[in-house]
Amino acid sequence: MKKSIFLTSILICALQFSFFAQTKQKASAPSDATTGYTYDFDKANELIIERLSNPTESNKDVQTITEEKSFPKLTVGQKIDADYRKKLAEWVEKNPSLIISTLKNRKEIVYTY
């Protein structure tokens, strides 16, 4: 009788330990490596300029960027010159999250690191 109680209690303990080991979540080791998205600055600028100078269906997704409040607007009759390109480049540098979220589907511009 004592032997069967002893064996039963060992079996129950073993099952509980097994169940506990399976349900315990394993924490991943900390890493210093950062992950995320980045974009090709020059290609993004050229795509935005293309949208401004020649809006087509292929660059329609850039419309979200050009409608942003802080986006440097072209006034009527203003051409895309070196001064405007400089303003645009500064704006793109200050708004990387908008560029990445808008152009995430364009793998040639936005990519993971």
C-alpha positions as CSV (number, residue, x, y, z in Angstrom):
1,M,0.0,0.0,0.0
2,K,2.8,2.5,0.9
3,K,4.6,1.5,-2.2
4,S,1.7,2.2,-4.5
5,I,1.0,5.6,-2.8
6,F,4.7,6.5,-3.1
7,L,4.7,5.5,-6.8
8,T,1.5,7.4,-7.5
9,S,2.9,10.6,-5.8
10,I,6.1,10.3,-7.9
11,L,4.0,9.9,-11.1
12,I,1.9,13.0,-10.2
13,C,4.9,15.0,-9.5
14,A,6.6,14.0,-12.7
15,L,3.4,14.9,-14.7
16,Q,3.2,18.3,-13.0
17,F,6.9,19.0,-13.7
18,S,6.4,18.0,-17.3
19,F,3.3,20.2,-17.7
20,F,5.1,23.1,-16.1
21,A,8.1,22.8,-18.3
22,Q,5.9,22.8,-21.4
23,T,3.9,25.9,-20.5
24,K,6.8,28.0,-19.3
25,Q,7.5,30.6,-21.9
26,K,11.1,30.9,-23.0
27,A,12.5,34.4,-23.0
28,S,14.7,35.3,-25.9
29,A,18.2,36.4,-25.2
30,P,18.7,40.1,-25.2
31,S,20.3,41.5,-28.3
32,D,22.1,44.7,-29.1
33,A,21.2,44.3,-32.8
34,T,18.6,46.7,-33.9
35,T,16.0,45.8,-36.4
36,G,13.6,47.9,-38.4
37,Y,13.2,49.7,-41.7
38,T,15.2,52.1,-43.6
39,Y,14.9,53.8,-47.0
40,D,16.9,54.9,-49.9
41,F,17.0,58.7,-49.5
42,D,17.7,59.5,-53.1
43,K,15.1,57.2,-54.6
44,A,12.5,58.6,-52.2
45,N,13.3,62.1,-53.2
46,E,13.2,61.3,-56.9
47,L,9.8,59.5,-56.5
48,I,8.3,62.5,-54.7
49,I,9.6,64.9,-57.4
50,E,8.3,62.6,-60.1
51,R,4.8,62.7,-58.4
52,L,5.0,66.5,-58.3
53,S,6.1,66.9,-61.9
54,N,4.2,64.0,-63.5
55,P,1.4,62.5,-61.3
56,T,0.5,59.0,-62.6
57,E,-1.2,55.9,-61.2
58,S,2.3,54.3,-60.6
59,N,3.2,57.0,-58.1
60,K,-0.2,57.6,-56.6
61,D,0.9,56.3,-53.2
62,V,3.2,59.3,-52.8
63,Q,0.1,61.5,-52.7
64,T,-0.1,60.8,-48.9
65,I,3.3,62.4,-48.5
66,T,2.6,65.5,-50.6
67,E,-0.7,66.1,-48.7
68,E,1.1,66.3,-45.3
69,K,0.7,69.7,-43.7
70,S,4.4,70.4,-43.2
71,F,5.3,69.2,-46.8
72,P,7.1,72.0,-48.8
73,K,4.4,73.0,-51.3
74,L,5.1,74.3,-54.7
75,T,3.5,77.7,-55.4
76,V,1.7,78.4,-58.7
77,G,4.3,78.9,-61.4
78,Q,7.2,77.7,-59.2
79,K,9.5,75.2,-60.8
80,I,11.4,72.4,-59.1
81,D,14.8,74.0,-58.8
82,A,17.9,73.4,-56.7
83,D,16.4,75.5,-53.8
84,Y,13.2,73.5,-53.8
85,R,15.1,70.2,-54.0
86,K,17.1,71.4,-50.9
87,K,13.9,72.1,-49.0
88,L,12.4,68.8,-50.0
89,A,15.6,66.9,-48.9
90,E,15.5,68.6,-45.5
91,W,11.8,67.7,-45.1
92,V,12.4,64.1,-46.1
93,E,15.3,63.9,-43.5
94,K,12.9,65.2,-40.8
95,N,10.1,62.8,-41.6
96,P,11.5,59.3,-42.1
97,S,8.6,57.5,-40.4
98,L,6.1,59.0,-42.8
99,I,8.3,58.1,-45.8
100,I,8.8,54.5,-44.5
101,S,5.1,53.9,-43.6
102,T,3.9,55.3,-46.9
103,L,6.4,53.6,-49.2
104,K,6.7,50.3,-47.3
105,N,5.3,48.3,-50.2
106,R,8.1,49.6,-52.5
107,K,10.9,47.2,-51.8
108,E,13.3,49.1,-54.0
109,I,13.0,52.1,-51.7
110,V,12.2,50.7,-48.2
111,Y,13.9,47.7,-46.8
112,T,14.6,46.0,-43.5
113,Y,17.9,46.0,-41.7
